Amino acid sequence: MTALLPYQEENSGTWYQVTTETKRKGNYLEASGSSMFVYAMAKGIRLGLLNKEEWLPQVKKSHQGLLDEFVLETKEGWLNLNKNCQVAGLGGAEQRDGSYAYYISEPIICNDQKGVGAFLQALIEVEAL
């Protein structure tokens, strides 16, 4: 988990689509990966794998970042999880080459199933602390 901290966006506490390329043009803060990182940190604390005193402030910052950066309420009162990469993978076709250009070219969507699932897992683990 410590290896992720240098790549964390300072203000929101979330992470970019291409985690190691924080300053590159076209990169964006991404909900599903950020949610998975928050989930892993919170679960690590709960299971005693991460020191609570050291990691809880980080989890709180990142948790709030998930809410502030990605969750938007519609005028009808619906909540949406924004900035999810629709899909990314390797192989099978020329365009899935693992390059920076490939990863930032994938569609950015709202309420992606894997993003919402990771987000809910993160919220549950944070609530359990």
N, CA and C of each residue as an Amber inpcrd file, in Angstrom:
protein
   387
   0.8210000  -1.1780000   0.0000000   0.0000000   0.0000000   0.0000000
   0.8740000   1.2520000   0.0000000   1.9830000   1.1830000   0.6900000
   2.8660000   2.3440000   0.7770000   3.3210000   2.8080000  -0.5980000
   3.4940000   1.8830000  -1.5210000   3.9560000   2.2330000  -2.8670000
   2.9530000   3.0980000  -3.6210000   1.6900000   3.0780000  -3.2410000
   0.6670000   3.8880000  -3.9150000   0.6670000   5.3450000  -3.4720000
   1.1370000   5.6110000  -2.2820000   1.0030000   6.9440000  -1.7030000
   1.6670000   8.0560000  -2.5130000   2.8420000   7.8530000  -3.0960000
   3.4410000   8.9420000  -3.8800000   2.6250000   9.3340000  -5.1130000
   1.7340000   8.4690000  -5.5570000   0.9510000   8.7270000  -6.7650000
  -0.4420000   9.2730000  -6.4700000  -0.7410000   9.4070000  -5.2180000
  -2.0580000   9.8840000  -4.8120000  -2.1900000  11.3790000  -5.1070000
  -3.3350000  11.7660000  -5.6480000  -3.5840000  13.1830000  -5.9130000
  -3.7180000  13.9020000  -4.5740000  -2.9580000  14.9550000  -4.4100000
  -2.8110000  15.6080000  -3.1100000  -4.1130000  16.1550000  -2.5300000
  -4.9140000  16.8170000  -3.3290000  -6.1180000  17.4700000  -2.8080000
  -7.2510000  16.5010000  -2.5090000  -7.5240000  15.5930000  -3.4310000
  -8.6790000  14.7010000  -3.2730000  -8.3490000  13.4050000  -2.5420000
  -7.0780000  13.0010000  -2.5550000  -6.7120000  11.7240000  -1.9510000
  -7.0820000  10.5300000  -2.8080000  -7.4080000  10.7670000  -4.0880000
  -7.7530000   9.6790000  -5.0090000  -6.6070000   9.4690000  -5.9970000
  -6.8000000   8.5410000  -6.9330000  -5.7350000   8.1690000  -7.8520000
  -6.1700000   8.3060000  -9.3030000  -5.1700000   8.3980000 -10.1650000
  -5.3850000   8.5750000 -11.6000000  -5.5910000   7.2420000 -12.3090000
  -6.1820000   7.3100000 -13.4810000  -6.3910000   6.1290000 -14.3200000
  -5.0630000   5.4120000 -14.5510000  -4.0580000   6.1220000 -15.0060000
  -2.7120000   5.5560000 -15.1140000  -1.9720000   6.0610000 -13.8790000
  -1.9130000   5.2220000 -12.8780000  -1.5010000   5.6180000 -11.5360000
  -0.1500000   6.3150000 -11.4930000   0.8030000   5.8340000 -12.2490000
   2.1620000   6.3720000 -12.1760000   2.3880000   7.6020000 -13.0430000
   1.3870000   8.0220000 -13.7840000   1.5350000   9.1540000 -14.7210000
   0.6560000  10.3270000 -14.2850000   0.8600000  10.7930000 -13.0840000
  -0.0430000  11.7760000 -12.4830000  -0.0710000  13.1210000 -13.1990000
   0.9850000  13.4940000 -13.8630000   1.0650000  14.8240000 -14.4940000
   0.8440000  14.7960000 -16.0010000   0.6550000  13.6290000 -16.5690000
   0.5560000  13.5260000 -18.0200000  -0.7760000  13.9970000 -18.5550000
  -0.7200000  14.6510000 -19.6860000  -1.9170000  15.1700000 -20.3390000
  -2.8850000  14.0180000 -20.6520000  -4.1490000  14.2570000 -20.3630000
  -5.1820000  13.2730000 -20.6600000  -5.5040000  12.3350000 -19.5150000
  -4.6090000  12.2120000 -18.5440000  -4.8720000  11.3470000 -17.4050000
  -5.9590000  11.9860000 -16.5410000  -6.6930000  11.1800000 -15.8210000
  -7.8160000  11.6920000 -15.0330000  -7.9800000  10.8750000 -13.7600000
  -8.5440000  11.4950000 -12.7440000  -8.8550000  10.7820000 -11.5110000
  -9.9520000   9.7740000 -11.8150000  -9.7680000   8.5340000 -11.3580000
 -10.6370000   7.4350000 -11.7750000 -11.2580000   6.7620000 -10.5540000
 -12.5600000   6.5120000 -10.6170000 -13.3370000   6.0520000  -9.4650000
 -13.1050000   4.5950000  -9.0810000 -13.0670000   3.6800000 -10.0380000
 -13.0100000   2.2610000  -9.6670000 -11.6770000   1.9000000  -9.0230000
 -10.5840000   2.3400000  -9.6060000  -9.2750000   2.0560000  -9.0220000
  -9.1050000   2.7270000  -7.6710000  -9.5160000   3.9890000  -7.5790000
  -9.4330000   4.7020000  -6.2980000 -10.2500000   3.9800000  -5.2310000
 -11.4190000   3.5010000  -5.6020000 -12.2690000   2.7700000  -4.6540000
 -11.5990000   1.4800000  -4.1980000 -10.9580000   0.7730000  -5.1200000
 -10.2710000  -0.4690000  -4.7470000  -9.1200000  -0.1930000  -3.7870000
  -8.4030000   0.9110000  -4.0000000  -7.2990000   1.2520000  -3.1060000
  -7.8170000   1.5950000  -1.7080000  -8.8960000   2.3500000  -1.6210000
  -9.4780000   2.6920000  -0.3180000  -9.9730000   1.4240000   0.3790000
 -10.6210000   0.5530000  -0.3730000 -11.0820000  -0.7330000   0.1770000
  -9.9080000  -1.5230000   0.7570000  -8.8260000  -1.6220000  -0.0010000
  -7.6710000  -2.4050000   0.4480000  -7.0470000  -1.8080000   1.7090000
  -6.9290000  -0.4960000   1.7580000  -6.3660000   0.1430000   2.9520000
  -7.2600000  -0.0880000   4.1690000  -8.5520000   0.1320000   4.0060000
  -9.4750000  -0.0300000   5.1320000  -9.5170000  -1.4800000   5.6050000
  -9.5390000  -2.4080000   4.6650000  -9.5600000  -3.8240000   5.0570000
  -8.2460000  -4.2120000   5.7200000  -7.1520000  -3.6690000   5.2170000
  -5.8540000  -3.9300000   5.8380000  -5.8130000  -3.4790000   7.2850000
  -6.4090000  -2.3360000   7.5640000  -6.4940000  -1.8590000   8.9510000
  -7.3630000  -2.8030000   9.7690000  -8.5320000  -3.1300000   9.2450000
  -9.4770000  -3.9800000   9.9900000  -8.8830000  -5.3390000  10.3230000
  -8.1020000  -5.8890000   9.4060000  -7.4990000  -7.2090000   9.6260000
  -6.1910000  -7.1460000  10.4080000  -5.7530000  -5.9500000  10.7450000
  -4.5150000  -5.8060000  11.5040000  -3.2550000  -5.8920000  10.6620000
  -3.3950000  -5.8110000   9.3610000  -2.2360000  -5.8680000   8.4720000
  -1.5740000  -4.5030000   8.3060000  -2.3480000  -3.4490000   8.4980000
  -1.8370000  -2.0820000   8.4430000  -2.0660000  -1.4280000   9.8000000
  -1.1070000  -0.6480000  10.2260000  -1.1860000   0.0420000  11.5020000
  -2.3000000   1.0870000  11.4630000  -3.2790000   0.9350000  12.3480000
  -4.4470000   1.8180000  12.3290000  -4.0620000   3.2740000  12.5660000
  -3.2020000   3.5180000  13.5200000  -2.7980000   4.8900000  13.8340000
  -2.1460000   5.5730000  12.6340000  -1.3670000   4.8290000  11.9010000
  -0.6600000   5.3690000  10.7370000  -1.5740000   5.5210000   9.5170000
  -2.4430000   4.5470000   9.2920000  -3.2090000   4.4970000   8.0460000
  -4.6110000   5.0880000   8.1150000  -5.2090000   5.1890000   9.2830000
  -6.5760000   5.7000000   9.3650000  -6.7220000   7.1250000   8.8160000
  -5.8090000   8.0420000   9.1090000  -5.9470000   9.3730000   8.4960000
  -5.9290000   9.3240000   6.9680000  -5.1170000   8.4360000   6.4200000
  -5.0480000   8.2730000   4.9680000  -6.3740000   7.7440000   4.4220000
  -6.9390000   6.7560000   5.0920000  -8.2140000   6.1830000   4.6640000
  -9.3190000   7.2330000   4.7330000  -9.3380000   8.0070000   5.7930000
 -10.3710000   9.0450000   5.9270000 -10.2730000  10.0710000   4.8030000
  -9.0550000  10.4960000   4.4950000  -8.8640000  11.4670000   3.4090000
  -9.3220000  10.8860000   2.0750000  -8.9090000   9.6640000   1.7890000
  -9.2600000   9.0280000   0.5170000 -10.7520000   8.7360000   0.4280000
 -11.3440000   8.3210000   1.5280000 -12.7880000   8.0660000   1.5700000
 -13.5510000   9.3450000   1.2470000 -13.1690000  10.4410000   1.8770000
 -13.8300000  11.7150000   1.5920000 -13.5950000  12.1240000   0.1420000
 -12.4060000  11.8250000  -0.3620000 -12.1060000  12.1110000  -1.7620000
 -13.0060000  11.3510000  -2.7170000 -13.2970000  10.0950000  -2.4090000
 -14.2270000   9.3290000  -3.2440000 -15.5700000  10.0430000  -3.3190000
 -16.0600000  10.4690000  -2.1780000 -17.3670000  11.1270000  -2.1270000
 -17.3480000  12.4690000  -2.8570000 -16.3180000  13.2550000  -2.6110000
 -16.2560000  14.6030000  -3.1890000 -15.9390000  14.6020000  -4.6780000
 -15.0530000  13.7180000  -5.0900000 -14.5660000  13.7250000  -6.4730000
 -15.4830000  12.9840000  -7.4400000 -16.1320000  11.9240000  -6.9830000
 -16.8210000  11.0330000  -7.9100000 -18.3420000  10.9610000  -7.7530000
 -18.8750000  11.2600000  -6.5940000 -20.3150000  11.1120000  -6.3630000
 -21.0110000  12.4440000  -6.6260000 -21.9810000  12.3970000  -7.5100000
 -22.7760000  13.5830000  -7.8200000 -24.2570000  13.2540000  -7.6820000
 -24.9890000  14.1660000  -7.0980000 -26.4310000  13.9980000  -6.9380000
 -27.1520000  14.7440000  -8.0540000 -28.1010000  14.0630000  -8.6770000
 -28.8910000  14.6990000  -9.7310000 -29.9740000  15.5730000  -9.1080000
 -30.6250000  16.3750000  -9.9240000 -31.7150000  17.2250000  -9.4170000
 -32.8810000  16.3950000  -8.9040000 -32.9680000  15.1350000  -9.3610000
 -34.0200000  14.2270000  -8.8940000 -33.6430000  13.5280000  -7.5860000
 -32.4190000  13.7280000  -7.1250000 -31.9730000  13.1000000  -5.8880000
 -31.2430000  11.7820000  -6.0720000 -30.9860000  11.3740000  -7.3090000
 -30.2300000  10.1500000  -7.5780000 -28.7470000  10.4170000  -7.3670000
 -28.0320000   9.4060000  -6.8980000 -26.5850000   9.5130000  -6.7520000
 -25.9180000   8.7570000  -7.8890000 -24.9290000   9.3740000  -8.4900000
 -24.1720000   8.7560000  -9.5770000 -22.6990000   8.6880000  -9.2130000
 -22.0580000   7.5990000  -9.6090000 -20.6100000   7.4580000  -9.4540000
 -19.9780000   7.7390000 -10.8100000 -19.3100000   8.8690000 -10.9110000
 -18.7350000   9.3250000 -12.1750000 -17.2640000   8.9550000 -12.2970000
 -16.7480000   9.1360000 -13.4900000 -15.3280000   8.9650000 -13.8210000
 -14.8550000   7.5220000 -13.6460000 -15.6060000   6.5910000 -14.2000000
 -15.2160000   5.1820000 -14.2250000 -14.6850000   4.8390000 -15.6070000
 -13.5550000   4.1680000 -15.6630000 -13.0880000   3.6410000 -16.9390000
 -14.0080000   2.4780000 -17.3050000 -14.5670000   2.5130000 -18.5130000
 -15.5250000   1.4750000 -18.8980000 -14.8760000   0.0990000 -18.9420000
 -13.7110000   0.0190000 -19.5440000 -13.0150000  -1.2580000 -19.6400000
 -11.5640000  -0.9850000 -19.9920000 -10.6870000  -1.8300000 -19.5260000
  -9.2820000  -1.7610000 -19.9320000  -8.6990000  -3.1520000 -19.7450000
  -7.8790000  -3.5570000 -20.6570000  -7.2800000  -4.8760000 -20.5720000
  -6.0960000  -4.9730000 -21.5020000  -5.5600000  -6.1400000 -21.6060000
  -4.3970000  -6.3670000 -22.4540000  -4.6680000  -7.4950000 -23.4300000
  -4.0890000  -7.3700000 -24.6150000  -4.1460000  -8.4300000 -25.6070000
  -5.4640000  -8.5120000 -26.3380000  -5.5110000  -9.4120000 -27.2990000
  -6.7340000  -9.6590000 -28.0410000  -6.9220000  -8.7860000 -29.2540000
  -6.3030000  -7.6440000 -29.2740000  -6.4140000  -6.7350000 -30.4110000
  -5.2590000  -5.7390000 -30.3470000  -4.9400000  -5.1550000 -31.4790000
  -3.8080000  -4.2320000 -31.5260000  -3.9600000  -3.0490000 -30.5810000
  -5.1630000  -2.5100000 -30.4500000  -5.3370000  -1.3220000 -29.6250000
  -5.1900000  -1.5980000 -28.1330000  -5.2130000  -2.8360000 -27.7040000
  -5.0770000  -3.1740000 -26.2810000  -3.6200000  -3.5200000 -25.9800000
  -2.7620000  -2.5390000 -26.2190000  -1.3250000  -2.7840000 -26.1390000
  -0.6920000  -2.3900000 -24.8100000  -1.4750000  -1.8980000 -23.8610000
  -0.9410000  -1.5180000 -22.5610000  -0.2640000  -0.1600000 -22.5410000
  -0.3640000   0.5740000 -23.6210000   0.2850000   1.8870000 -23.6830000
  -0.5330000   2.9370000 -22.9260000   0.1210000   4.0340000 -22.6320000
  -0.5640000   5.1530000 -21.9940000  -1.7300000   5.6190000 -22.8600000
  -1.4730000   5.7550000 -24.1500000  -2.5160000   6.2120000 -25.0800000
  -3.7330000   5.2880000 -25.0350000  -3.4950000   3.9850000 -24.9530000
  -4.6140000   3.0430000 -24.8770000  -5.4320000   3.2750000 -23.6020000
  -4.7640000   3.3300000 -22.4580000  -5.4890000   3.4300000 -21.1940000
  -6.3060000   4.7070000 -21.0730000  -5.8090000   5.8120000 -21.6170000
  -6.6000000   7.0420000 -21.4970000  -7.6350000   7.1830000 -22.6090000
  -7.5810000   6.2860000 -23.6000000  -8.5560000   6.3670000 -24.6970000
  -9.8480000   5.5990000 -24.4100000  -9.8440000   4.7650000 -23.3950000
 -11.0470000   3.9950000 -23.0760000 -12.1460000   4.9370000 -22.5750000
 -13.4100000   4.6360000 -22.8740000 -14.5110000   5.5220000 -22.4710000
 -14.5970000   5.7140000 -20.9540000 -14.9200000   6.9260000 -20.5610000
 -15.1410000   7.2720000 -19.1580000 -16.6550000   7.3480000 -18.9700000
 -17.1740000   6.5230000 -18.0590000 -18.6260000   6.4170000 -17.9340000
 -19.0880000   6.6270000 -16.4930000 -20.3830000   6.6820000 -16.3380000
 -21.0410000   6.8650000 -15.0500000 -21.6620000   5.5330000 -14.6120000
 -21.5490000   5.2230000 -13.3350000 -22.2020000   4.0590000 -12.7250000
 -21.8010000   2.7250000 -13.3400000 -20.5420000   2.5960000 -13.6860000
 -20.0360000   1.3150000 -14.1710000 -20.1620000   0.2740000 -13.0580000
 -20.5550000  -0.9330000 -13.4080000 -20.8050000  -1.9690000 -12.4010000
 -19.5800000  -2.2760000 -11.5530000 -18.4240000  -2.4120000 -12.1900000
 -17.2310000  -2.7240000 -11.3970000 -16.8100000  -1.5350000 -10.5440000
 -17.0830000  -0.3280000 -11.0120000 -16.7900000   0.8630000 -10.2200000
 -17.7070000   0.9890000  -9.0250000 -18.9970000   0.7910000  -9.2450000
 -19.9660000   0.8770000  -8.1510000 -19.7000000  -0.2300000  -7.1310000
 -19.3850000  -1.4290000  -7.6020000 -19.0830000  -2.5340000  -6.6860000
 -17.8870000  -2.2320000  -5.7980000 -16.8070000  -1.7420000  -6.4000000
 -15.6140000  -1.3920000  -5.6240000 -15.9040000  -0.2450000  -4.6610000
 -16.6850000   0.7200000  -5.1200000 -17.0610000   1.8570000  -4.2770000
 -17.8450000   1.3810000  -3.0500000 -18.8180000   0.4980000  -3.2590000
 -19.6100000  -0.0170000  -2.1400000 -18.7430000  -0.8210000  -1.1730000
 -17.8300000  -1.6260000  -1.7040000 -16.9190000  -2.3780000  -0.8310000
 -16.0790000  -1.4240000   0.0150000 -15.5850000  -0.3550000  -0.6060000
 -14.7880000   0.6210000   0.1290000 -15.6100000   1.2560000   1.2510000
 -16.8400000   1.6540000   0.9370000 -17.6890000   2.2810000   1.9550000
 -17.9630000   1.3350000   3.1210000 -18.2130000   0.0770000   2.8120000
 -18.4910000  -0.9120000   3.8640000 -17.2780000  -1.1010000   4.7610000
 -16.0950000  -1.2150000   4.1690000 -14.8780000  -1.3980000   4.9740000
 -14.5730000  -0.1690000   5.8190000 -14.7570000   1.0060000   5.2610000
 -14.5170000   2.2310000   6.0370000 -15.5040000   2.3100000   7.1980000
 -16.7470000   1.9710000   6.9400000 -17.7690000   1.9990000   7.9920000
 -17.4420000   1.0100000   9.1090000 -16.7750000  -0.0830000   8.7800000
 -16.4500000  -1.1150000   9.7670000 -15.3020000  -0.7030000  10.6980000
 -14.6040000   0.3610000  10.3460000 -13.4460000   0.7600000  11.1710000
 -13.8560000   1.4330000  12.4690000
